[in-house]
Amino acid sequence: MDMLIQIKRPVMLIGNAGLGKTVIINDRLSQLGEDYAISNVPFNFYTTSEMLQRVLEKSLEKKAGRNFGPPGNKKLIYFIDDMNMPEVCARWVGTEWAGELQVPRSFR
């Protein structure tokens, strides 16, 4: 996991409920230095694309022009928990989710 964070790659832990995936990630994120900003993204059955977008944008500040990024020179890590909830996954695969999410050009 440390190597993936260093080369700015996503990390996904997969396993049955109760194995401690969230605890492992939270422990590792708490050990990161001041160079990192961590944003915990609450994700549940009732999460809409609009809610998700607001949570993702909340950790950002405007830089130059239409560019946004984490405060100062920090690197931002989003921690999204419980990605495999059946209803959310069904919406994610469908066109509704992708169609509603507005991604700024600076992130494409």
RAKA-V867856 format. One record per pair of residues at least 4 apart in sequence whose ideal C-beta (glycine too) atoms are under 7 Angstrom apart, sorted by the first residue. I is the first residue (numbers start at 1). J is the second residue. D is the distance in whole Angstrom. If there is no record, write none. Layout:
# RAKA-V867856
i=(I I)
j=(J J)
d=(D D)
This chain:
# RAKA-V867856
i=(1 1 1 2 3 4 4 5 13 13 13 15 15 20 21 22 22 23 24 25 25 26 27 29 29 29 32 35 35 36 36 36 37 37 37 37 37 38 38 39 39 39 39 40 41 41 41 41 41 42 43 43 43 43 43 43 44 44 45 45 45 47 47 47 49 49 49 49 50 50 51 52 53 53 53 54 56 59 59 60 60 60 61 61 61 62 63 63 63 66 66 66 67 68 68 70 70 70 84 85 86 87 88 89 90 91 91 92 95 96 97 103 103)
j=(5 11 28 6 7 9 11 11 21 24 25 19 21 24 25 26 81 27 28 29 79 30 31 38 77 79 36 74 75 74 75 77 59 70 71 74 76 77 79 59 76 78 79 79 55 56 78 79 80 55 47 80 81 82 83 88 82 85 85 87 88 51 52 88 53 97 100 101 54 100 55 56 57 101 102 58 78 70 76 68 69 70 68 69 71 68 67 68 69 104 105 106 106 104 106 74 75 76 89 89 90 91 92 93 94 96 97 97 99 100 101 107 108)
d=(6 5 6 6 7 4 5 7 4 7 7 4 6 6 7 6 6 6 6 6 6 6 7 5 7 6 4 6 6 6 5 6 6 5 6 4 5 5 6 4 7 5 7 5 5 7 5 6 4 7 5 5 6 5 7 7 7 7 6 5 7 5 6 7 6 6 4 5 7 7 6 6 6 6 6 6 7 6 6 4 6 7 7 7 5 6 4 6 5 7 7 6 4 6 6 5 7 4 6 7 6 7 6 7 7 6 5 5 5 6 7 5 6)
